[in-house]
Amino acid sequence: MTIGLAHLLTLAAMLFGIGMYGALSRKNAVHVMMSLELMANAVNINLVALSRFLTPDALTGQFFSVFSMVVSAAEIGLGLALVLAIYRRRRTVELDAIDELRG
């Protein structure tokens, strides 16, 4: 059995769905960030799979995927710094208890 485009797109859709459920249903900021990372990985799977099966000679999907990973790493670093700063001040990472950033 060979793994085709439909298999990879199904895997990415399932990962994105799990990540979206986790981001919308969790109250802990660290869990929400992990869910966002899962969603970003699903997008990277889509980029690489579509590039591999639609244009196998070009590496555009792989380049966009690497760029997406770099941006995602910067996002997670900044998000973790914000969560640590809020934890030091409030002693909680529950999203319902954090109202400092409200306008």
MMTF fields as JSON, N, C-alpha, C and O atoms, coordinates in Angstrom:
{
  "mmtfVersion": "1.0.0",
  "mmtfProducer": "UNKNOWN",
  "numBonds": 411,
  "numAtoms": 412,
  "numGroups": 103,
  "numChains": 1,
  "numModels": 1,
  "chainsPerModel": [1],
  "groupsPerChain": [103],
  "chainIdList": ["A"],
  "bondAtomList": [4, 2, 8, 6, 12, 10, 16, 14, 20, 18, 24, 22, 28, 26, 32, 30, 36, 34, 40, 38, 44, 42, 48, 46, 52, 50, 56, 54, 60, 58, 64, 62, 68, 66, 72, 70, 76, 74, 80, 78, 84, 82, 88, 86, 92, 90, 96, 94, 100, 98, 104, 102, 108, 106, 112, 110, 116, 114, 120, 118, 124, 122, 128, 126, 132, 130, 136, 134, 140, 138, 144, 142, 148, 146, 152, 150, 156, 154, 160, 158, 164, 162, 168, 166, 172, 170, 176, 174, 180, 178, 184, 182, 188, 186, 192, 190, 196, 194, 200, 198, 204, 202, 208, 206, 212, 210, 216, 214, 220, 218, 224, 222, 228, 226, 232, 230, 236, 234, 240, 238, 244, 242, 248, 246, 252, 250, 256, 254, 260, 258, 264, 262, 268, 266, 272, 270, 276, 274, 280, 278, 284, 282, 288, 286, 292, 290, 296, 294, 300, 298, 304, 302, 308, 306, 312, 310, 316, 314, 320, 318, 324, 322, 328, 326, 332, 330, 336, 334, 340, 338, 344, 342, 348, 346, 352, 350, 356, 354, 360, 358, 364, 362, 368, 366, 372, 370, 376, 374, 380, 378, 384, 382, 388, 386, 392, 390, 396, 394, 400, 398, 404, 402, 408, 406],
  "bondOrderList": [1, 1, 1, 1, 1, 1, 1, 1, 1, 1, 1, 1, 1, 1, 1, 1, 1, 1, 1, 1, 1, 1, 1, 1, 1, 1, 1, 1, 1, 1, 1, 1, 1, 1, 1, 1, 1, 1, 1, 1, 1, 1, 1, 1, 1, 1, 1, 1, 1, 1, 1, 1, 1, 1, 1, 1, 1, 1, 1, 1, 1, 1, 1, 1, 1, 1, 1, 1, 1, 1, 1, 1, 1, 1, 1, 1, 1, 1, 1, 1, 1, 1, 1, 1, 1, 1, 1, 1, 1, 1, 1, 1, 1, 1, 1, 1, 1, 1, 1, 1, 1, 1],
  "groupList": [{"groupName": "MET", "atomNameList": ["N", "CA", "C", "O"], "elementList": ["N", "C", "C", "O"], "formalChargeList": [0, 0, 0, 0], "bondAtomList": [1, 0, 2, 1, 3, 2], "bondOrderList": [1, 1, 2], "singleLetterCode": "M", "chemCompType": "L-PEPTIDE LINKING"}, {"groupName": "THR", "atomNameList": ["N", "CA", "C", "O"], "elementList": ["N", "C", "C", "O"], "formalChargeList": [0, 0, 0, 0], "bondAtomList": [1, 0, 2, 1, 3, 2], "bondOrderList": [1, 1, 2], "singleLetterCode": "T", "chemCompType": "L-PEPTIDE LINKING"}, {"groupName": "ILE", "atomNameList": ["N", "CA", "C", "O"], "elementList": ["N", "C", "C", "O"], "formalChargeList": [0, 0, 0, 0], "bondAtomList": [1, 0, 2, 1, 3, 2], "bondOrderList": [1, 1, 2], "singleLetterCode": "I", "chemCompType": "L-PEPTIDE LINKING"}, {"groupName": "GLY", "atomNameList": ["N", "CA", "C", "O"], "elementList": ["N", "C", "C", "O"], "formalChargeList": [0, 0, 0, 0], "bondAtomList": [1, 0, 2, 1, 3, 2], "bondOrderList": [1, 1, 2], "singleLetterCode": "G", "chemCompType": "PEPTIDE LINKING"}, {"groupName": "LEU", "atomNameList": ["N", "CA", "C", "O"], "elementList": ["N", "C", "C", "O"], "formalChargeList": [0, 0, 0, 0], "bondAtomList": [1, 0, 2, 1, 3, 2], "bondOrderList": [1, 1, 2], "singleLetterCode": "L", "chemCompType": "L-PEPTIDE LINKING"}, {"groupName": "ALA", "atomNameList": ["N", "CA", "C", "O"], "elementList": ["N", "C", "C", "O"], "formalChargeList": [0, 0, 0, 0], "bondAtomList": [1, 0, 2, 1, 3, 2], "bondOrderList": [1, 1, 2], "singleLetterCode": "A", "chemCompType": "L-PEPTIDE LINKING"}, {"groupName": "HIS", "atomNameList": ["N", "CA", "C", "O"], "elementList": ["N", "C", "C", "O"], "formalChargeList": [0, 0, 0, 0], "bondAtomList": [1, 0, 2, 1, 3, 2], "bondOrderList": [1, 1, 2], "singleLetterCode": "H", "chemCompType": "L-PEPTIDE LINKING"}, {"groupName": "PHE", "atomNameList": ["N", "CA", "C", "O"], "elementList": ["N", "C", "C", "O"], "formalChargeList": [0, 0, 0, 0], "bondAtomList": [1, 0, 2, 1, 3, 2], "bondOrderList": [1, 1, 2], "singleLetterCode": "F", "chemCompType": "L-PEPTIDE LINKING"}, {"groupName": "TYR", "atomNameList": ["N", "CA", "C", "O"], "elementList": ["N", "C", "C", "O"], "formalChargeList": [0, 0, 0, 0], "bondAtomList": [1, 0, 2, 1, 3, 2], "bondOrderList": [1, 1, 2], "singleLetterCode": "Y", "chemCompType": "L-PEPTIDE LINKING"}, {"groupName": "SER", "atomNameList": ["N", "CA", "C", "O"], "elementList": ["N", "C", "C", "O"], "formalChargeList": [0, 0, 0, 0], "bondAtomList": [1, 0, 2, 1, 3, 2], "bondOrderList": [1, 1, 2], "singleLetterCode": "S", "chemCompType": "L-PEPTIDE LINKING"}, {"groupName": "ARG", "atomNameList": ["N", "CA", "C", "O"], "elementList": ["N", "C", "C", "O"], "formalChargeList": [0, 0, 0, 0], "bondAtomList": [1, 0, 2, 1, 3, 2], "bondOrderList": [1, 1, 2], "singleLetterCode": "R", "chemCompType": "L-PEPTIDE LINKING"}, {"groupName": "LYS", "atomNameList": ["N", "CA", "C", "O"], "elementList": ["N", "C", "C", "O"], "formalChargeList": [0, 0, 0, 0], "bondAtomList": [1, 0, 2, 1, 3, 2], "bondOrderList": [1, 1, 2], "singleLetterCode": "K", "chemCompType": "L-PEPTIDE LINKING"}, {"groupName": "ASN", "atomNameList": ["N", "CA", "C", "O"], "elementList": ["N", "C", "C", "O"], "formalChargeList": [0, 0, 0, 0], "bondAtomList": [1, 0, 2, 1, 3, 2], "bondOrderList": [1, 1, 2], "singleLetterCode": "N", "chemCompType": "L-PEPTIDE LINKING"}, {"groupName": "VAL", "atomNameList": ["N", "CA", "C", "O"], "elementList": ["N", "C", "C", "O"], "formalChargeList": [0, 0, 0, 0], "bondAtomList": [1, 0, 2, 1, 3, 2], "bondOrderList": [1, 1, 2], "singleLetterCode": "V", "chemCompType": "L-PEPTIDE LINKING"}, {"groupName": "GLU", "atomNameList": ["N", "CA", "C", "O"], "elementList": ["N", "C", "C", "O"], "formalChargeList": [0, 0, 0, 0], "bondAtomList": [1, 0, 2, 1, 3, 2], "bondOrderList": [1, 1, 2], "singleLetterCode": "E", "chemCompType": "L-PEPTIDE LINKING"}, {"groupName": "PRO", "atomNameList": ["N", "CA", "C", "O"], "elementList": ["N", "C", "C", "O"], "formalChargeList": [0, 0, 0, 0], "bondAtomList": [1, 0, 2, 1, 3, 2], "bondOrderList": [1, 1, 2], "singleLetterCode": "P", "chemCompType": "L-PEPTIDE LINKING"}, {"groupName": "ASP", "atomNameList": ["N", "CA", "C", "O"], "elementList": ["N", "C", "C", "O"], "formalChargeList": [0, 0, 0, 0], "bondAtomList": [1, 0, 2, 1, 3, 2], "bondOrderList": [1, 1, 2], "singleLetterCode": "D", "chemCompType": "L-PEPTIDE LINKING"}, {"groupName": "GLN", "atomNameList": ["N", "CA", "C", "O"], "elementList": ["N", "C", "C", "O"], "formalChargeList": [0, 0, 0, 0], "bondAtomList": [1, 0, 2, 1, 3, 2], "bondOrderList": [1, 1, 2], "singleLetterCode": "Q", "chemCompType": "L-PEPTIDE LINKING"}],
  "groupTypeList": [0, 1, 2, 3, 4, 5, 6, 4, 4, 1, 4, 5, 5, 0, 4, 7, 3, 2, 3, 0, 8, 3, 5, 4, 9, 10, 11, 12, 5, 13, 6, 13, 0, 0, 9, 4, 14, 4, 0, 5, 12, 5, 13, 12, 2, 12, 4, 13, 5, 4, 9, 10, 7, 4, 1, 15, 16, 5, 4, 1, 3, 17, 7, 7, 9, 13, 7, 9, 0, 13, 13, 9, 5, 5, 14, 2, 3, 4, 3, 4, 5, 4, 13, 4, 5, 2, 8, 10, 10, 10, 10, 1, 13, 14, 4, 16, 5, 2, 16, 14, 4, 10, 3],
  "groupIdList": [1, 2, 3, 4, 5, 6, 7, 8, 9, 10, 11, 12, 13, 14, 15, 16, 17, 18, 19, 20, 21, 22, 23, 24, 25, 26, 27, 28, 29, 30, 31, 32, 33, 34, 35, 36, 37, 38, 39, 40, 41, 42, 43, 44, 45, 46, 47, 48, 49, 50, 51, 52, 53, 54, 55, 56, 57, 58, 59, 60, 61, 62, 63, 64, 65, 66, 67, 68, 69, 70, 71, 72, 73, 74, 75, 76, 77, 78, 79, 80, 81, 82, 83, 84, 85, 86, 87, 88, 89, 90, 91, 92, 93, 94, 95, 96, 97, 98, 99, 100, 101, 102, 103],
  "secStructList": [7, 7, 7, 7, 2, 2, 2, 2, 2, 2, 2, 2, 2, 2, 2, 2, 2, 2, 2, 2, 2, 2, 2, 2, 2, 7, 7, 5, 2, 2, 2, 2, 2, 2, 2, 2, 2, 2, 2, 2, 2, 2, 2, 2, 2, 2, 2, 2, 2, 2, 2, 2, 2, 2, 7, 1, 1, 7, 7, 2, 2, 2, 2, 2, 2, 2, 2, 2, 2, 2, 2, 2, 2, 2, 2, 2, 2, 2, 2, 2, 2, 2, 2, 2, 2, 2, 2, 2, 2, 2, 1, 7, 7, 5, 6, 6, 6, 7, 7, 6, 6, 7, 7],
  "xCoordList": [0.84, 0.0, 0.889, 1.798, 0.614, 1.378, 0.582, -0.649, 1.314, 0.684, 0.52, 1.503, -0.714, -1.01, -1.342, -1.258, -1.718, -2.044, -3.259, -3.294, -4.249, -5.461, -5.148, -5.743, -4.223, -3.856, -3.211, -3.529, -2.305, -1.614, -2.549, -2.451, -3.45, -4.403, -5.378, -5.788, -5.748, -6.619, -5.907, -6.497, -4.637, -3.846, -3.744, -3.926, -3.454, -3.333, -4.663, -4.687, -5.764, -7.072, -7.402, -7.96, -7.064, -7.323, -6.468, -6.966, -5.188, -4.33, -4.823, -4.817, -5.248, -5.76, -7.036, -7.23, -7.902, -9.133, -8.854, -9.487, -7.911, -7.538, -6.953, -7.26, -6.104, -5.52, -6.558, -6.489, -7.52, -8.568, -9.448, -9.819, -9.772, -10.555, -9.791, -10.367, -8.5, -7.7, -7.58, -7.614, -7.44, -7.297, -8.594, -8.563, -9.724, -11.006, -11.552, -12.356, -11.13, -11.735, -10.857, -11.364, -9.589, -8.702, -8.714, -8.953, -8.453, -8.375, -6.934, -6.661, -6.021, -4.628, -3.895, -4.03, -3.13, -2.445, -1.398, -1.195, -0.737, 0.281, -0.379, 0.164, -1.523, -2.242, -2.723, -2.696, -3.156, -3.597, -2.428, -2.584, -1.261, -0.078, 0.336, 0.752, 0.226, 0.535, -0.445, -0.059, -1.698, -2.703, -2.441, -2.626, -2.016, -1.666, -0.472, -0.42, 0.471, 1.631, 1.204, 1.738, 0.258, -0.268, -0.955, -0.823, -1.679, -2.321, -1.278, -1.456, -0.206, 0.856, 1.546, 1.919, 1.719, 2.323, 1.415, 1.902, 0.112, -0.819, -0.692, -0.749, -0.523, -0.326, 0.974, 1.023, 2.028, 3.309, 3.182, 3.78, 2.417, 2.195, 1.48, 1.825, 0.485, -0.213, 0.73, 0.688, 1.575, 2.505, 3.444, 3.634, 4.025, 4.978, 4.277, 4.801, 3.111, 2.391, 1.938, 2.108, 1.365, 0.91, 2.077, 1.973, 3.179, 4.354, 4.914, 5.347, 4.906, 5.455, 4.616, 5.161, 3.303, 2.442, 2.025, 1.759, 1.961, 1.522, 2.684, 2.597, 3.764, 4.952, 6.189, 6.888, 6.473, 7.583, 8.965, 9.911, 9.1, 10.415, 10.75, 11.922, 9.747, 9.968, 9.922, 9.203, 10.691, 10.738, 10.05, 10.422, 9.061, 8.424, 7.688, 7.727, 7.025, 6.31, 7.243, 6.925, 8.398, 9.375, 9.948, 10.166, 10.194, 10.722, 9.692, 10.034, 8.44, 7.391, 7.215, 6.93, 7.383, 7.256, 8.374, 8.122, 9.598, 10.714, 10.504, 10.758, 10.041, 9.739, 8.643, 8.726, 7.634, 6.555, 7.067, 6.618, 7.997, 8.572, 9.364, 9.319, 10.09, 10.864, 9.927, 10.157, 8.88, 7.917, 7.206, 6.959, 6.882, 6.208, 7.112, 6.64, 8.402, 9.331, 9.43, 9.486, 9.452, 9.488, 8.188, 8.202, 7.071, 5.781, 5.702, 5.236, 6.148, 6.105, 7.048, 6.721, 8.206, 9.13, 8.528, 8.634, 7.899, 7.257, 6.054, 5.853, 5.265, 4.108, 4.508, 3.868, 5.558, 6.031, 6.558, 6.351, 7.236, 7.713, 6.538, 6.594, 5.467, 4.284, 3.621, 3.215, 3.514, 2.897, 3.719, 3.149, 5.044, 5.888, 5.767, 5.728, 5.709, 5.561, 4.219, 4.148, 3.167, 1.852, 1.815, 1.183, 2.484, 2.512, 3.239, 2.814, 4.319, 5.056, 4.217, 4.345, 3.365, 2.555, 1.275, 0.903, 0.604, -0.71, -0.691, -1.663, 0.376, 0.494, -0.532, -0.95, -0.933, -1.834, -1.617, -1.208, -1.901, -1.854, -3.227, -3.345, -4.255, -5.616, -6.085, -5.969, -6.61, -6.967, -8.149, -8.25, -9.038, -10.192, -9.788, -10.45, -8.701, -8.274, -7.386, -7.091, -6.971, -6.069, -6.921, -7.567, -6.901, -7.633, -6.754, -7.269, -5.429, -4.514, -4.482, -4.352, -4.596, -4.462, -5.77, -5.829, -6.797, -8.091, -8.058, -7.478, -8.691, -8.646, -9.7, -9.759],
  "yCoordList": [-1.176, 0.0, 1.245, 1.378, 2.125, 3.363, 4.491, 4.497, 5.421, 6.564, 7.648, 8.124, 8.038, 9.03, 10.381, 10.599, 11.272, 12.634, 12.667, 13.437, 11.835, 11.822, 11.395, 11.913, 10.458, 10.022, 11.165, 11.385, 11.879, 12.962, 14.132, 14.757, 14.424, 15.503, 15.131, 15.987, 13.859, 13.399, 13.495, 13.926, 13.091, 13.198, 14.65, 14.959, 15.54, 16.955, 17.52, 18.322, 17.125, 17.611, 17.117, 17.863, 15.877, 15.347, 16.072, 16.424, 16.296, 17.024, 18.45, 18.953, 19.1, 20.46, 20.481, 21.382, 19.493, 19.417, 19.186, 19.802, 18.304, 18.06, 19.322, 19.663, 20.013, 21.253, 22.333, 23.069, 22.433, 23.444, 23.138, 24.036, 21.859, 21.483, 21.821, 22.348, 21.519, 21.819, 23.308, 23.743, 24.096, 25.545, 26.185, 27.155, 25.658, 26.255, 25.743, 26.422, 24.564, 23.972, 24.06, 23.881, 24.324, 24.341, 25.687, 26.721, 25.662, 26.876, 27.229, 28.359, 26.289, 26.49, 27.086, 26.586, 28.138, 28.828, 27.944, 28.042, 27.09, 26.205, 25.175, 24.858, 24.656, 23.706, 24.37, 23.762, 25.597, 26.326, 26.539, 26.399, 26.874, 27.052, 25.737, 25.729, 24.634, 23.328, 22.99, 22.409, 23.346, 23.104, 23.961, 23.497, 25.194, 26.044, 25.485, 25.568, 24.924, 24.298, 23.067, 22.809, 22.324, 21.17, 21.612, 20.955, 22.705, 23.234, 23.708, 23.513, 24.32, 24.764, 23.571, 23.642, 22.486, 21.281, 20.657, 20.089, 20.756, 20.256, 21.07, 20.517, 22.365, 23.211, 22.841, 22.805, 22.568, 22.168, 20.847, 20.683, 19.907, 18.639, 18.9, 18.302, 19.788, 20.139, 20.763, 20.414, 21.674, 22.329, 21.327, 21.361, 20.447, 19.488, 18.452, 18.075, 17.996, 16.977, 17.528, 16.875, 18.719, 19.292, 19.603, 19.43, 20.056, 20.311, 19.017, 18.989, 17.969, 16.675, 16.063, 15.512, 16.154, 15.472, 16.35, 15.826, 17.664, 18.525, 19.047, 19.079, 19.454, 19.921, 19.248, 19.855, 17.996, 17.273, 17.846, 17.611, 18.585, 19.124, 20.386, 20.659, 21.148, 22.391, 22.108, 21.219, 22.869, 22.698, 23.85, 24.189, 24.438, 25.604, 25.262, 26.035, 24.126, 23.729, 23.491, 23.838, 22.899, 22.664, 23.975, 24.124, 24.931, 26.223, 26.976, 27.557, 26.965, 27.615, 26.924, 27.578, 25.616, 24.873, 25.25, 25.436, 25.363, 25.762, 27.186, 27.474, 28.077, 29.449, 29.451, 30.198, 28.631, 28.533, 28.007, 28.462, 27.06, 26.542, 27.613, 27.682, 28.449, 29.523, 30.532, 30.953, 30.919, 31.867, 31.247, 31.931, 29.974, 29.291, 29.202, 29.349, 28.963, 28.91, 30.273, 30.348, 31.343, 32.684, 32.976, 33.582, 32.541, 32.754, 32.017, 32.575, 30.785, 30.008, 30.593, 30.61, 31.071, 31.705, 32.944, 33.137, 33.784, 34.987, 34.63, 35.232, 33.661, 33.239, 32.669, 32.95, 31.875, 31.303, 32.392, 32.33, 33.384, 34.502, 35.26, 35.655, 35.47, 36.143, 35.321, 35.86, 34.011, 33.148, 33.151, 33.199, 33.099, 33.134, 34.475, 34.507, 35.575, 36.887, 36.99, 37.518, 36.497, 36.533, 35.601, 35.918, 34.454, 33.531, 34.152, 33.98, 34.864, 35.49, 36.54, 36.727, 37.222, 38.278, 37.726, 38.142, 36.797, 36.324, 34.958, 34.596, 34.2, 32.835, 31.874, 30.922, 32.127, 31.215, 31.363, 32.418, 30.278, 30.331, 29.997, 29.705, 30.039, 29.822, 31.054, 32.18, 30.831, 31.962, 32.755, 33.952, 32.123, 32.844, 33.811, 34.828, 33.501, 34.347, 35.512, 36.409, 35.504, 36.555, 37.633, 37.39, 38.82, 39.929, 41.167, 42.262, 41.009, 42.138, 42.733, 43.949, 41.915, 42.389, 42.908, 43.279, 42.938, 43.434, 44.945, 45.627, 45.467, 46.922, 47.686, 48.91],
  "zCoordList": [0.0, 0.0, 0.0, 0.819, -0.908, -0.97, -0.317, -0.311, 0.22, 0.862, -0.183, -0.75, -0.44, -1.462, -0.867, 0.342, -1.751, -1.345, -0.424, 0.535, -0.714, 0.114, 1.549, 2.493, 1.714, 3.06, 3.853, 5.022, 3.199, 3.892, 4.191, 5.247, 3.266, 3.524, 4.636, 5.419, 4.702, 5.786, 7.13, 8.121, 7.163, 8.391, 8.833, 10.011, 7.891, 8.236, 8.712, 9.647, 8.096, 8.523, 9.93, 10.735, 10.226, 11.563, 12.607, 13.676, 12.305, 13.234, 13.445, 14.568, 12.368, 12.492, 13.331, 14.147, 13.133, 13.921, 15.396, 16.254, 15.697, 17.094, 17.713, 18.855, 16.95, 17.446, 17.672, 18.657, 16.765, 16.921, 18.135, 18.891, 18.305, 19.484, 20.76, 21.712, 20.78, 21.965, 22.229, 23.38, 21.163, 21.347, 21.823, 22.581, 21.39, 21.769, 23.095, 23.733, 23.514, 24.711, 25.952, 27.059, 25.815, 26.976, 27.666, 27.042, 28.956, 29.751, 30.113, 30.518, 29.973, 30.319, 29.12, 28.004, 29.336, 28.244, 27.58, 26.37, 28.335, 27.758, 26.845, 25.787, 27.231, 26.377, 25.091, 24.021, 25.203, 24.007, 23.06, 21.847, 23.594, 22.738, 22.082, 20.923, 22.806, 22.21, 21.096, 20.082, 21.28, 20.244, 19.009, 17.885, 19.205, 18.076, 17.313, 16.086, 18.028, 17.371, 16.569, 15.491, 17.088, 16.358, 15.075, 14.042, 15.131, 13.934, 12.919, 11.717, 13.386, 12.478, 11.824, 10.653, 12.558, 11.975, 10.923, 9.945, 11.109, 10.095, 8.807, 7.709, 8.946, 7.766, 7.066, 5.837, 7.828, 7.227, 6.481, 5.417, 7.016, 6.313, 4.995, 3.976, 5.004, 3.765, 2.752, 1.572, 3.193, 2.277, 1.616, 0.4, 2.4, 1.859, 0.982, -0.067, 1.396, 0.614, -0.729, -1.759, -0.726, -1.988, -2.91, -4.124, -2.345, -3.166, -3.749, -4.901, -2.972, -3.414, -4.525, -5.481, -4.409, -5.377, -6.555, -7.636, -6.378, -7.475, -8.313, -9.541, -7.663, -8.388, -7.797, -6.987, -8.192, -7.563, -7.887, -7.135, -8.98, -9.325, -8.539, -8.28, -8.161, -7.417, -5.917, -5.461, -5.173, -3.718, -2.986, -1.863, -3.618, -3.014, -1.727, -0.769, -1.691, -0.48, 0.682, 1.819, 0.405, 1.462, 1.984, 3.187, 1.082, 1.517, 2.361, 3.391, 1.925, 2.713, 4.067, 5.07, 4.088, 5.34, 6.313, 7.503, 5.818, 6.683, 7.188, 8.357, 6.313, 6.733, 7.797, 8.772, 7.615, 8.59, 9.931, 10.983, 9.906, 11.157, 11.896, 13.124, 11.156, 11.786, 12.436, 13.569, 11.728, 12.288, 13.491, 14.484, 13.408, 14.51, 15.738, 16.865, 15.529, 16.659, 17.342, 18.569, 16.558, 17.148, 17.897, 18.968, 17.325, 17.979, 19.309, 20.303, 19.333, 20.57, 21.612, 22.799, 21.187, 22.134, 22.764, 23.975, 21.963, 22.475, 23.352, 24.406, 22.921, 23.709, 25.057, 26.07, 25.073, 26.332, 27.256, 28.468, 26.698, 27.521, 28.127, 29.292, 27.347, 27.887, 28.987, 30.016, 28.763, 29.775, 31.056, 32.146, 30.951, 32.153, 32.881, 34.111, 32.135, 32.776, 33.491, 34.601, 32.872, 33.515, 34.714, 35.722, 34.623, 35.762, 36.95, 38.092, 36.697, 37.798, 38.505, 39.715, 37.766, 38.359, 38.995, 40.092, 38.316, 38.763, 39.44, 40.104, 39.293, 39.825, 39.235, 39.894, 37.997, 37.301, 35.801, 35.316, 35.076, 33.616, 33.039, 31.849, 33.87, 33.41, 32.642, 33.126, 31.453, 30.595, 31.127, 30.86, 31.866, 32.422, 33.52, 33.728, 34.228, 35.343, 34.889, 35.68, 33.658, 33.167, 32.488, 31.469, 33.077, 32.481, 32.32, 32.092, 32.438, 32.325, 30.925, 30.781, 29.898, 28.535, 27.964, 26.792, 28.761, 28.32, 28.215, 29.06, 27.162, 26.935, 27.647, 27.531]
}
